[in-house]
Structure formats: structure tokens, C-alpha cells
Amino acid sequence: MGKMIISETGGAGAGSEECTATRAELLKGYTAITNDSDDEMVEGTLELTGDAADSQVLAGKSYYNTNPKNKRAGSMVNQGAVNQTLNAGGSYTIPAGYHNGSGKVIANSLASQTGGTASAGHILSGQTAWVNGSKITGTLTIQSVASFSLAQYATQQIIASWALPSVGPWSGIRVMCKQGSYPAHAGDGTLFYEGAGTWASKQLAEGIWYFRSWNYITTNFGRNYGGYVQGSINNTAITGTQTFTSSGIFTVPAKVYAVNVFLVGGGAAGGYGDRSGNFEAGSGGGGGYTATHWNIPVTPGQTISVSIGAGGSLNTNGYPNNGGNTTFGSYSVAGGTTYRNGGSGGGRGTYRKAGYPGGDGGSDGGNGGRADSNYGLGQHTTTRAFGEPNGTLYAGGGGGGGNGSEGVSYRGVGGSGGGGNGRDGWNAGSAGAANTGGGGGGGWCGWSDENGIRGSSGGSGICIVRWGY
């Protein structure tokens, strides 16, 4: 727009009637006679008030903003028609610029994104899944075990066994137990077993125990449990003892699967006194050896042979024999020997001329016979039943024989645990006590008849079987 110039002719100026522009069509800041100015000079009211930026005007196009003398060029990118496809969960950033309105963003079909082969029977009951574009509610249930049984060992050991389901799904089984009531859920009570096996055992306290077992499957979303099966058992202390003083058969009681056995061999006979040469009295026989065998596996109703070792006897000439072995099935322990060795060693006999006393029998306590010049060798472990401090003491060594010189008694005394006393001119000797494995006392070396110098027989052995301890 420019200034309006009115030419004058013949001294007469143009008037408003000859003008076509109005005041509103004249730029503000400029004056002129307009169609609506009544032949007067007036200032225009027209203004440029644009606020567009170059980036808001399409590239290749020009425009005026607020300054009619400043022609501007647009820079907006012409994107034309933009098309895009998206999967569920995908996103697309719309680029800046001009769009002609024909572009599209299209979502791919759900079926193309949820391809699968699962049916309702493959999906856990109560769970849902999209398969080939359709939402499916599962009907599959976790099968419980086919059977569940409980039994008891002798030592309060409970065995649970079960048959796993023939159809899935399942990853394992969880067995819980509790006293007073059944476990309320798979985390209530004492865990008895968890895994994919078919049986388990655990030692539990006395009383009634209630069991429940749940099959489960493990998924990426945690563990899912199926239904449960249950059962109860009265866990009683099954204990017992059977003592064999003679050979026989042990029959394993019902519900007994392990036994402990204490064996004592027969004690050896006491030695023969010698009246010639050195006049040495006979040594005491060694007590039978002892042994404890723990947790021997057995089954109810099984029969096991037991043989009790005989005490060592005297042959026709009065010479001594060793004690016999005691056995329980394939387990065995030896008898004592006439060399004074055994569970507890026998005492050494005296010499008549030198006046040495006969040796006492083996130890009274738990260490077996001593091992010095006057005693036979013991086993150097306790000879008490089952090795217990208060157990009955067995396998005492026999006392050595003495003499009757000048009316003095020098015979040895048998060891505690059944050892027999030695013989001398004033006191009769004694055999090892029956079923103790005690060694027999030694003979003396006096002037009397042949029988006076004989030793005494050893004591027979013993076998003690017990369970539930």
C-alpha cells in the first residue's frame, strides 16, 4: 500500500465521492481522503497482525506477518501422506510438518499377534489367554496324587508313599504334616517332603500326625497347587529287647526295620598249674570279646540265626580251651583265649617258690583288661552292654591261680563282669559266670593230686537284641 495522491485540475480537489477506498482499507499510520472521510483527510485503521513463524508456513510459500514491507518464506516440511502399521503395545512418533490428511496408522490384527495351538484344556482352570485372536478361559486342573499311604519304622520313623498322577500337569508334590489338626495349606505345619519322588521318610515325635499332600506346577508367575489328599498315623514308640542265653532264631517284630545288637563271646578256661620245674600256677582265662552293632537293617518277619559262644572247657588232661564265637546272622565276635587275652585279660598265675601273688582278673570298669606283665591283654574298650556307662558289665577276666605255701593264699580274684577266681591250696577256683563271657580261674601249683592243679571253665557268651532305642 502507498500514499494516495490526488491531482488537482483547474484548482478543484477530488472529494470523498470520487474515492473508492474506505478508512478501514487504509493502513494505519497513513492519511488520505477516503470514501467515508467526508472530503477530509483521515488516518487509516487497517493493521497487519499476523503471528505465524516461518516453520508454520509450508516450505515454498511466502507470507507477510506484521510488516507489509517484509515478505517472509515458510519452512514447514511437506510430509504428504504418512502410513504406519503397529502391533499391540507398539508406538509411532508422528513427524513434524504438513500432512495432507490421507495418511493412516493401522493396527495389525490380534490374530496375527496371538498365534498358538493351546485350547481351553491346555490352560489352567480360572486362567485366561489370547489364542489366535480369541480370549480363552482355561479348564485344565492340577491332578492330585493317585494314592497316599503312611507306615511307621521302629524308631518312630514315618514313611509316606504315593502314586503320582498319570496325566499332567504337575511339577512335584509337597507333603506337610502337623499334630492336632490337618495342615490348612501348603505352608502350614512341618515340611515332610517336596519334589518329584514317590516316597519319603522322616523321624517324628510321638503322637498322632496329620498329613496332607498337594501336587503343584511351577510357572513363570509362581507356583500353582491342585487339590490335596490326606491321611493320619499314630506314631508310637515301638521298643523292645530280646536276650539270647542259648542259640536260637530271632524273628523280627512287626514294624521293625532296624535293630541294635550287643554280642559277647565265650570266656576262655583257666590255665593248668605246673608242679614241675618252676611250680607256676595257671593263668586266668581271657574274657570273651564284646562288640556292638548299630542299626542293622532288617524287615518285619525276617528270621536271623543266633549262636551263643560256649565257655572254654578243660580237656581230658585238664588243659584249657578258648571260648567260642557268638554270632547274630553275619555279625560275629570272638571268644577269649587261654593266653589270658580277650574282652578283659586274665590274671597271671603265681610262682610257688618265689611267692608271687596270682594276678587279679581284667578291669572292673569300662577299659577292658590291663596290659602289663601280670595281666593278659584286654580289648581296651568298654565291655558294658551297648557301650553305655550304666550298661551291665560283661567279659570279666579270670583270676590267676595261687599256691598254698606256708598257709598263705595267693590266688587271683576274677574281674567284675563274670570272671572266675583262681584256685590255691586254701580256696577252690570258680568258672566264669554263665552268659557273661567271663574267663575261668587259673589252677594252682601245690603238692596235691592231679585235679588240684586244673583251672576252671569259662562262662558262655550272650546276645542282646533291641530296637526302638
Order of alpha helices (4+ residues) and beta strands (2+ residues): beta-beta-beta-beta-beta-beta-beta-beta-alpha-beta-beta-beta-beta-beta-beta-beta-beta-beta-beta-beta-beta-beta-beta-beta-beta-beta
